[in-house]
Amino acid sequence: MTLAQSSFGPLPAPLSTRLTALSTSHSLTIPQLHECWEAYSLTRNITTLTDATISGFETHVRSTHKAKGSTVLTNNSALGKRTTAGVTPSPAPKRDRSGVSAVDSINGAVTPSKNNIAAATATTPGSAKSIGSAITITPQKSIGYSARVGKNTTVVTYNPCNLEELQGGTNGNATVNVHPLSKPPKERHGFAPLVARAKSLEERLLRMNDAICKTHGFKSEEEDMVACAEGRVMEEVRAYWTPVGVPGQSGVVCVGRICNEAHSGRLNSHSLLLEGSRAHSSGSRISLDLPSDLSYSLFPGQIVALEGMNSSGRIMRPISVIEGAPPPMPTSTKSELKDAKGVKIISMAGPYTTSDNLEYAPLVDAVLKISEEKPDVVILCGPFVDARQPLVEECIIEEDGVLKNVSHEYLFRIRIAELFSEMYENYSLDTQIVLVPSVDDAFLDSVYPQPPIADVESAMLEFGGLGLNDPNLKKKVHCVSNPATIKVNEVVIGVTSTDVLFHINCDSTSANLPPSGRLSRIAQHLIQQRSYYPLFPAAKGACLDLTQQELWEMPVQPDILITPSKLNPFAKEIMNSVVVNPGALTKNTTGGTYAVLDVHPLKEEKIESIGDDDEVENSVKDRVRVDIKRI
C-alpha cells in the first residue's frame, strides 16, 4: 500500500499515481493533500474520490496553491499595515554613522535569495558611479536594469508653444503649499456602516446634480412656471430637468449615476442603468436604450445628464449624453503672476526598485539626475515600499556584511530617507520634495483618501522611524495626502498615486469615439466628474473610505494633473489642464520613465493687459513644457 493509499484509503493505482504527482508538483505532503481533499469534499458534498471527482479536485488544488518554487505575498489585513506571516520585525541596532554615509551604506548592499540566506556570504560591490567627488554610489544592480536600453531618452514631449528647457530652476524661489480649499483626510478610520456610505453617495450625487444643472443651464418645469409668474423672461428650453423614473411624453433631462445591471463583470451597452438620487427620485433606476449612432463613454459611478425620451418611466432612450461638469479653473491676481518665476518640476512614481532586489538602484540614479538638473520641486508618488513585491514580504537585506530581517519602516529609512538626506548634505540644493503615499505601501494604512506620511515624534527611536526628522530633510520634504491638491507658486497641481486611469479603462464602455483619443478620454473623466477617483464600485485594492468621499473631490480644476498609471505614459492638454502620466520608475526588472515639467512665467505683455484688481486664469497649458524620459 502506497502512502497516498494509506491516507486516502484503498484507491486504484491510477488514482494513487495522480495524487502523488499532484502533491509533488505543488510541494504538498500527502497529509496536507488529504486535508485539502477533506475541505473540498465537505464544501461540495462528495464522499468518495473517483475518476469523476478527481479532475475537479485537481483544479481546486491548482487554483489554491501556486506551482513549486513560487512565492505568495500574503496581506494580514486589507485595511492595515501589511506584515510578513510568521515574522515579527525587530528593531535593528543603531549603526555607527561615523565614517559611513547614508549613501555609502548602500554600496555592496545585496538582497539575497532564499537559497543564499543560509550561506550569508559577503558580496563584491559593483563599479563606482559618481558625479563629481561628493557622492560615490555603487548599488548592486540587476542584470535586467543594468542592460536596459534607451537610457535618458525622451519618449513623449508636450510642447505646443516651442518652449526651451529651464536651466537650474528658480534658485529656491519656489514655494509649495497645500491648496487652501483642500481638506486633509482623517487620521483615524474604521468600519463604515451601510447608512453612512449610502449618505455619502447621495450627497455626492446631489452636489454633481447641482453642478451639472448650473453649468449647462438645466431647469425644471416648476422653475420655469415660477419665473413666468414673476414676469421673468426665460429662454426656451428643449427639455426640462426631470427626476429619474418619472414618465413623460416630451423630452426630458435626467441626472443620475451610471450603474451596471449585472452587478459584476465589465459594463456594456446592454447592462446600463441610470440611478437617481433618493431626494429627487427615491433612488429609482431605469434602463438605458442607447441608439447605435450615439457617441458616449460611460463607467460605473459616473454621474451624467441624459437628454431623451422616457415615456414609460422604466426605459430611457437618450439622444445626448453630458458626462459631467468640470470644476472652476484656478485664478491669480496681477501681482501674483508678476512675481512668479519659472519652475522646474520632476515627477516620479513607484515602485522605485526592481522586482528582483531591494537595492533601489533606479532611485539612486534618479537622485543623481536630480543633483545634475537641480529642479525646484520633485514630486514622488508611492509605493515606496511596494507590498506587491514578493521580496518585501521577507524584507531581508545585507548590511555591513550581515543579513538582516528588517521592518518596512527601516527599509524606507535606509533606502529612501537617508539617500535624500545625503543628497542635501553633499550638494547645495534648494530642491523641495513632495511625498505622496500609496495604498500599496507596506508600512502605511491602505485606505483612500490616505493621510500624509507621518514619522515618529522622536528621531532617536529606531523602531518605526522613517528618517524624515533628519535636519537635512525636515524643511525641504513635504508630506501630503493621497490625493492632494497643492500650489507650487501660482500653479495648482493635482496628484494621486492610485492608478485610477487603469481602473476606469478596465470597467468602461464606449461607442462612436475616435480610437486615438482613449487615454485623453479616460483622463477627461476625472476633470468632468470633479473627482480623483470617480469609479464606483471601486476596483479591487482601491480601499475606498466612502464616508470621506468629499475629500477626494477636486476643489478646483488643476492646472497640471499628475496621474501615474501602468497605461502608456503621456502628457496631453485636456479641457485647459495638462494631464501627465509619468509612468513608473521601474517595470519589473528594468527601468521605467519619469516626467520633467518646465513651467515658464507668463509673458510681460499679457501681465500688463490685466487690471490691478482682476483675477485671471493661470493659462499654464500655454507656458509649460513636459518631457517624459527613461531613467
C-alpha positions in Angstrom: 0.0 0.0 0.0 1.4 3.4 -1.0 1.5 6.5 1.2 -1.3 8.0 -0.8 -3.5 4.9 -0.2 -2.7 5.0 3.5 -4.1 8.5 3.8 -7.0 8.3 1.3 -7.9 4.7 1.9 -7.9 1.9 -0.7 -7.5 3.5 -4.2 -7.0 2.2 -7.7 -3.4 2.5 -8.9 -4.2 5.3 -11.5 -5.8 7.5 -8.8 -2.9 6.9 -6.4 -0.4 7.9 -9.1 -2.3 11.1 -9.9 -2.4 12.1 -6.2 1.3 11.5 -5.8 2.0 13.6 -8.9 -0.3 16.4 -7.6 1.4 16.5 -4.3 4.9 16.6 -5.9 4.0 19.4 -8.4 2.7 21.7 -5.6 5.2 20.8 -2.9 2.5 19.3 -0.6 2.8 16.3 1.6 0.2 13.5 1.3 -1.4 14.5 4.7 -1.6 18.1 3.5 -3.2 17.0 0.3 -5.6 14.9 2.3 -6.6 17.9 4.3 -7.3 19.8 1.0 -9.5 16.8 -0.1 -11.5 16.9 3.2 -12.2 20.6 2.8 -13.1 20.2 -0.9 -15.3 17.2 -0.3 -17.2 18.8 2.6 -18.0 22.0 0.6 -19.2 20.0 -2.4 -20.9 17.2 -0.5 -18.7 14.5 -2.1 -17.9 11.3 -0.2 -15.7 9.3 -2.5 -12.6 10.0 -4.6 -13.3 8.5 -8.0 -12.2 9.1 -11.6 -15.2 11.5 -12.0 -14.3 13.6 -8.9 -10.5 13.8 -9.0 -10.4 16.2 -12.0 -12.4 18.8 -10.1 -10.1 18.2 -7.0 -7.0 18.7 -9.2 -8.4 22.0 -10.5 -9.2 23.1 -6.9 -5.6 22.4 -5.8 -4.1 24.2 -8.8 -6.2 27.3 -8.1 -5.4 27.5 -4.4 -1.7 26.6 -4.5 0.9 28.1 -6.7 3.4 25.9 -8.5 6.5 24.7 -6.8 9.1 27.4 -6.2 6.7 30.4 -6.4 6.3 32.9 -3.6 3.0 34.1 -2.4 2.6 37.5 -0.9 0.1 37.5 2.0 -1.7 40.5 3.5 -2.8 40.1 7.0 -5.3 42.9 6.7 -7.0 44.7 3.8 -7.0 47.9 5.8 -4.0 47.8 8.0 -0.2 47.5 7.8 0.9 44.6 5.8 3.3 42.3 7.7 5.1 39.1 6.9 3.3 36.0 8.0 5.2 34.4 10.8 7.9 37.1 11.0 7.9 39.8 13.7 10.2 42.7 12.5 12.6 43.6 15.3 14.4 46.9 15.7 17.8 46.9 14.1 20.7 48.1 16.2 21.7 51.7 15.6 24.5 51.9 13.1 27.6 53.9 13.6 27.4 56.8 11.2 30.9 58.0 11.8 32.9 57.4 8.6 29.9 55.7 6.9 27.5 57.9 5.0 23.9 57.1 4.2 24.5 56.7 0.5 27.8 54.9 1.1 25.9 52.3 3.2 24.1 51.2 0.1 27.4 50.2 -1.5 27.6 46.5 -1.8 24.1 46.0 -0.3 22.5 42.9 -1.8 19.1 41.4 -1.4 19.8 37.7 -1.1 17.5 34.9 -2.5 16.2 32.2 -0.2 19.0 29.8 -1.3 21.6 32.3 -0.3 20.2 33.3 3.1 21.9 30.3 4.9 25.2 31.0 3.3 25.3 34.7 4.3 28.3 35.3 2.2 29.7 38.7 1.5 29.2 40.2 -1.9 31.5 42.3 -4.0 30.2 45.7 -4.7 29.8 46.9 -8.3 31.8 49.5 -10.0 31.6 53.1 -8.6 29.4 55.6 -10.2 29.9 59.2 -9.2 29.1 62.8 -10.2 32.0 65.0 -9.1 33.6 63.8 -5.9 30.8 64.4 -3.3 28.8 61.2 -3.7 30.1 57.7 -4.7 27.1 55.4 -5.2 27.7 51.7 -6.1 24.4 49.8 -5.8 24.5 46.2 -6.9 22.2 46.4 -10.0 20.2 43.6 -11.5 21.3 42.4 -15.0 18.0 43.5 -16.5 18.3 47.0 -15.1 22.0 47.4 -16.0 21.4 46.2 -19.5 18.4 48.4 -20.2 18.3 50.3 -23.5 17.3 53.9 -24.2 18.8 55.5 -21.1 17.9 59.2 -20.7 16.0 59.2 -24.0 12.8 61.2 -24.3 9.7 59.1 -25.2 6.9 61.8 -25.0 7.0 65.5 -25.3 4.3 68.1 -24.8 5.4 71.5 -26.1 2.8 73.3 -28.1 4.5 76.7 -27.8 8.0 75.5 -28.6 9.4 76.5 -25.1 13.0 75.9 -24.1 14.0 73.7 -21.1 14.6 75.7 -17.9 18.1 75.5 -16.5 18.6 75.5 -12.8 15.1 76.5 -11.8 14.4 79.5 -9.6 17.3 79.1 -7.1 15.0 78.5 -4.2 12.2 80.8 -5.1 9.6 78.0 -5.4 7.0 77.7 -2.6 5.0 74.6 -2.0 1.7 74.7 -0.1 -1.5 72.6 0.1 -4.3 74.3 -1.7 -6.4 76.4 0.8 -9.7 74.7 -0.4 -8.2 71.2 0.1 -9.2 69.3 3.2 -6.9 66.8 4.9 -8.2 63.2 5.4 -9.0 61.9 8.8 -6.1 60.2 10.6 -8.4 57.6 12.2 -10.7 55.4 10.2 -12.7 52.3 10.7 -15.7 50.3 9.6 -18.4 52.5 8.0 -22.0 51.3 8.3 -24.1 51.0 5.2 -26.2 54.0 6.2 -23.1 56.3 6.3 -21.8 55.0 2.9 -25.2 55.5 1.3 -25.4 59.0 2.7 -22.0 59.9 1.3 -23.0 58.6 -2.2 -26.3 60.5 -2.0 -24.5 63.8 -1.1 -22.1 63.4 -4.0 -24.9 62.8 -6.4 -26.8 65.9 -5.2 -23.6 68.0 -5.5 -23.0 66.9 -9.0 -26.7 67.3 -9.9 -26.5 71.0 -8.9 -23.1 71.5 -10.7 -24.4 70.0 -14.0 -27.6 71.9 -13.9 -25.8 75.2 -13.1 -23.1 74.6 -15.8 -25.5 73.6 -18.6 -28.5 75.7 -17.6 -31.0 72.9 -16.9 -34.3 74.0 -15.3 -37.2 72.1 -14.1 -40.7 72.8 -15.4 -41.7 74.1 -12.0 -38.9 76.7 -12.0 -40.0 77.8 -15.5 -43.6 78.3 -14.3 -42.5 80.3 -11.3 -40.3 82.5 -13.5 -43.2 83.2 -15.8 -45.5 84.0 -12.9 -42.9 86.5 -11.6 -42.7 88.1 -15.1 -39.1 87.0 -15.7 -38.1 86.1 -19.3 -36.8 82.5 -19.6 -35.0 81.1 -22.6 -36.9 78.5 -24.4 -35.7 75.0 -23.4 -35.7 71.9 -25.4 -36.2 69.6 -22.4 -36.8 70.1 -18.7 -34.9 68.6 -15.9 -37.0 65.7 -14.6 -36.4 63.1 -11.7 -35.2 59.7 -12.8 -38.1 57.3 -13.3 -40.9 59.9 -13.9 -42.6 59.2 -17.3 -43.2 62.0 -19.8 -44.5 62.4 -23.3 -41.9 65.1 -24.2 -38.1 65.3 -24.0 -36.6 65.3 -20.5 -33.2 65.7 -18.9 -32.3 63.2 -16.1 -29.2 63.4 -13.9 -28.1 60.2 -12.2 -25.3 57.7 -11.6 -24.4 55.1 -14.1 -24.8 51.5 -12.7 -24.1 48.0 -14.0 -27.3 45.9 -14.1 -25.2 42.7 -13.9 -23.5 43.7 -10.6 -20.3 42.0 -11.8 -18.3 41.9 -14.9 -17.5 44.7 -17.3 -20.0 47.3 -18.2 -21.6 47.1 -21.6 -24.2 48.8 -23.6 -26.9 46.2 -22.7 -26.3 46.4 -18.9 -26.6 50.2 -18.4 -28.8 51.6 -15.6 -29.3 55.2 -14.5 -29.8 55.6 -10.8 -31.4 58.8 -9.4 -31.0 60.4 -6.1 -33.1 59.5 -3.1 -34.1 63.1 -2.5 -35.4 63.7 -6.1 -36.1 60.2 -7.5 -36.5 58.0 -4.4 -33.4 56.1 -5.7 -35.2 54.9 -8.8 -33.3 53.1 -11.5 -34.2 53.0 -15.2 -32.7 51.0 -18.1 -30.9 52.8 -21.0 -31.6 52.0 -24.6 -28.7 53.7 -26.4 -29.0 54.4 -30.1 -26.4 52.7 -32.3 -25.1 56.1 -33.5 -24.8 57.8 -30.1 -21.4 58.9 -29.0 -20.6 58.1 -25.4 -18.0 56.9 -22.8 -19.5 55.6 -19.6 -18.3 53.8 -16.5 -19.9 52.7 -13.2 -20.2 55.5 -10.7 -20.1 58.2 -13.3 -22.7 61.0 -12.8 -24.2 62.2 -16.1 -27.1 64.1 -17.6 -29.1 62.3 -20.3 -31.4 64.0 -22.6 -34.1 61.9 -24.3 -37.5 60.2 -24.1 -38.7 58.3 -21.1 -42.4 57.7 -21.9 -42.8 54.6 -19.8 -40.7 55.6 -16.8 -38.7 52.4 -17.0 -36.6 52.7 -20.1 -35.0 55.8 -21.4 -33.7 56.4 -24.9 -31.1 59.1 -24.8 -30.3 61.4 -27.7 -27.3 63.1 -26.0 -25.0 62.4 -23.0 -23.5 65.1 -20.9 -20.6 63.5 -19.0 -20.4 65.8 -16.0 -19.3 69.4 -15.3 -15.6 70.5 -14.6 -14.8 72.5 -11.5 -13.7 76.1 -11.9 -10.2 76.9 -13.1 -7.8 78.5 -10.6 -7.1 82.2 -10.9 -4.3 84.5 -9.8 -4.0 88.3 -9.4 -1.8 90.5 -11.5 0.7 90.8 -8.6 0.9 87.0 -8.2 1.6 86.5 -11.9 4.1 89.3 -12.0 6.1 87.9 -9.1 6.1 84.3 -10.4 9.2 82.9 -11.9 9.9 79.8 -13.9 9.6 76.5 -12.1 11.3 73.1 -13.0 9.4 70.1 -11.6 10.4 66.4 -11.8 7.6 63.9 -11.2 8.3 60.2 -10.5 6.1 57.3 -9.3 7.0 53.9 -7.7 7.9 51.2 -7.5 11.5 52.6 -7.0 13.3 49.3 -7.1 13.2 46.4 -9.5 11.2 43.3 -8.7 14.3 41.1 -8.1 16.0 43.1 -5.3 15.6 45.7 -2.6 18.6 47.8 -3.5 16.7 50.8 -5.1 19.3 51.3 -7.9 16.8 53.2 -10.1 16.1 55.6 -7.3 19.9 56.1 -6.8 20.2 57.0 -10.5 17.2 59.4 -10.1 18.9 61.1 -7.2 22.0 61.6 -9.4 19.8 63.1 -12.1 18.2 65.5 -9.5 21.7 66.5 -8.4 22.5 67.3 -12.0 19.4 69.2 -13.1 18.7 70.9 -9.8 14.9 71.1 -10.2 12.8 73.4 -7.9 10.4 70.6 -6.9 10.4 66.8 -7.0 7.0 65.1 -6.7 7.4 61.4 -5.6 4.4 59.2 -5.7 4.3 55.9 -3.9 4.5 53.0 -3.5 7.9 53.5 -1.8 7.9 50.0 -0.2 5.7 48.1 -2.5 3.7 45.4 -0.7 3.0 43.7 -4.1 6.7 42.8 -4.4 7.4 39.3 -3.1 10.8 40.3 -1.6 9.1 42.9 0.6 7.3 40.1 2.4 10.6 38.8 3.7 12.3 42.2 3.8 15.8 40.7 4.2 18.8 42.9 3.2 22.5 42.6 3.7 24.1 45.4 5.7 27.7 45.6 6.7 28.2 42.0 5.7 25.3 40.7 7.9 21.9 39.5 6.7 19.1 41.2 8.5 15.3 40.8 8.6 14.2 44.4 8.9 10.9 46.2 9.2 9.3 48.1 6.3 9.8 51.4 8.1 13.5 50.6 8.4 13.7 49.8 4.7 12.1 53.2 3.8 14.6 54.9 6.1 17.8 53.3 4.9 16.9 53.2 1.2 14.9 56.5 0.7 15.1 59.0 3.6 18.9 58.6 4.1 19.5 58.7 0.4 17.9 62.1 0.1 19.5 63.3 3.3 22.9 62.6 1.9 22.0 64.3 -1.4 21.2 67.5 0.6 24.3 67.1 2.7 26.7 66.8 -0.3 25.1 69.2 -2.8 23.9 72.8 -2.4 20.3 72.2 -3.5 17.2 74.2 -2.9 15.1 71.4 -4.3 11.9 70.7 -2.4 10.5 67.2 -2.3 6.8 66.3 -2.1 6.0 62.7 -0.9 2.6 61.3 -2.0 1.7 58.0 -0.2 0.1 54.9 -1.9 -2.4 52.3 -0.7 0.2 49.8 -1.9 2.9 51.0 0.6 3.6 48.2 3.1 4.3 50.5 6.0 1.1 52.6 5.6 -2.6 52.1 6.2 -4.3 51.0 2.9 -7.2 53.5 2.9 -8.3 56.1 0.3 -8.1 59.0 0.8 -4.8 58.5 2.5 -3.3 60.7 5.2 0.2 62.1 4.7 3.2 60.0 5.7 3.9 60.7 9.3 7.2 59.9 11.1 7.5 59.2 14.8 8.0 62.3 17.0 11.5 61.5 18.2 14.3 60.8 15.7 16.0 58.8 18.4 13.5 55.9 18.2 14.9 53.2 16.0 11.7 51.1 15.7 9.1 52.6 13.4 11.2 55.6 12.5 11.2 56.7 8.8 14.1 59.1 9.0 12.1 62.1 7.9 13.0 64.0 11.1 16.6 64.3 9.8 17.6 68.0 9.9 18.6 67.9 6.2 15.0 66.8 5.3 12.7 68.5 7.8 12.4 71.8 6.0 12.6 70.5 2.4 10.3 67.5 2.4 6.6 68.0 2.3 4.4 65.0 3.1 0.9 65.4 1.5 -2.2 63.2 1.4 -3.3 60.9 -1.4 -4.9 62.5 -3.4 -3.6 66.0 -2.9 -4.1 69.4 -4.5 -1.0 71.6 -4.0 0.2 75.0 -5.2 3.7 75.5 -6.5 4.0 79.3 -6.6 0.8 80.2 -8.5 0.5 76.8 -10.3 -2.2 74.4 -9.0 -1.1 70.7 -9.2 -3.4 67.8 -8.6 -1.8 64.4 -7.9 -3.0 60.9 -6.9 -0.8 57.8 -6.7 -3.8 55.4 -7.2 -4.0 54.0 -10.8 -7.5 55.4 -11.5 -6.9 55.6 -15.2 -6.3 51.9 -15.4 -9.2 51.1 -13.2 -11.6 53.1 -15.3 -10.2 51.7 -18.5 -10.9 48.2 -17.3 -14.5 48.9 -16.5 -15.8 51.4 -19.1 -17.8 51.1 -22.3 -17.8 53.5 -25.2 -19.0 53.8 -28.8 -18.5 56.0 -31.8 -15.4 57.7 -30.5 -12.0 58.1 -32.2 -9.7 55.3 -31.1 -6.7 57.5 -30.9 -8.2 59.5 -28.0 -8.7 56.7 -25.5 -6.1 58.0 -22.9 -7.4 61.5 -23.2 -11.0 60.4 -22.8 -10.2 58.5 -19.6 -8.3 61.4 -18.1 -11.1 63.8 -19.1 -13.5 61.8 -16.9 -11.6 62.8 -13.8 -12.0 66.5 -14.6 -15.6 66.3 -15.7 -16.5 64.3 -12.6 -14.6 66.7 -10.3 -13.0 63.7 -8.6 -9.6 62.0 -8.3 -11.5 58.6 -8.1 -15.0 58.7 -9.6 -15.3 54.9 -10.2 -17.9 53.1 -8.0 -17.9 50.3 -7.1 -14.1 50.7 -6.8 -11.6 48.3 -8.3 -10.1 45.6 -6.2 -7.4 47.1 -3.9 -8.6 50.7 -4.1 -9.7 50.6 -0.4 -12.2 53.5 -0.6 -13.5 55.0 2.6 -16.8 56.2 1.2 -17.6 58.3 4.2 -14.7 60.6 3.2 -15.8 60.8 -0.5 -15.9 64.6 -0.4 -12.1 64.7 0.4 -11.1 63.1 -3.0 -13.1 65.6 -5.0 -11.2 68.4 -6.8 -11.7 71.8 -5.1 -10.6 73.5 -8.4 -9.6 72.2 -11.8 -5.8 71.7 -11.6 -3.5 73.5 -14.0 -1.5 70.3 -14.0 -2.9 66.8 -13.1 -0.4 64.1 -12.4 -1.9 60.6 -12.5 0.7 57.8 -12.6 -0.6 54.7 -14.3 0.5 51.4 -15.9 -1.0 52.6 -19.1 1.3 54.2 -21.6 3.0 57.4 -20.4 1.5 60.6 -21.9 1.2 64.4 -21.5 -1.8 66.0 -23.0 -3.9 69.2 -22.8 -7.4 68.2 -21.7 -10.0 70.9 -21.0 -7.4 73.6 -20.3 -5.5 71.3 -17.9 -2.2 69.5 -18.7 -2.6 65.8 -17.7 0.6 63.9 -17.2 1.1 60.2 -16.7 4.9 59.9 -15.9 4.7 56.1 -15.7 6.6 54.1 -13.1 10.3 54.5 -12.4 10.7 50.7 -12.7 9.0 48.0 -14.7 9.6 44.5 -13.3 13.4 44.0 -13.6 14.2 47.0 -15.8 13.9 50.8 -15.7 10.8 52.9 -16.4 10.1 56.6 -17.0 9.7 59.9 -15.2 8.4 63.3 -16.2 10.2 66.7 -16.3 7.9 69.8 -16.3 9.2 73.2 -17.2 6.7 75.9 -16.3 7.6 79.3 -17.7 6.4 82.6 -16.3 3.6 84.4 -18.1 4.8 86.9 -20.7 5.1 90.5 -19.7 2.7 91.9 -22.3 -0.1 89.6 -21.1 0.5 90.6 -17.5 0.4 94.3 -18.3 -3.0 93.8 -20.0 -4.5 92.6 -16.7 -6.2 95.0 -14.5 -4.8 95.6 -11.0 -7.8 94.1 -9.2 -8.7 91.5 -11.8 -8.1 87.7 -11.4 -7.4 85.7 -14.5 -6.7 82.0 -15.2 -3.1 80.9 -14.9 -3.0 79.6 -18.6 -0.4 77.1 -17.6 -1.2 74.9 -20.7 0.4 77.6 -22.9 3.6 78.0 -20.9 4.6 74.5 -19.8 6.8 72.0 -21.5 6.7 68.3 -20.5 9.3 65.7 -21.3 8.8 62.1 -20.3 12.2 60.4 -20.2 13.6 56.9 -19.5 15.7 56.5 -16.4 
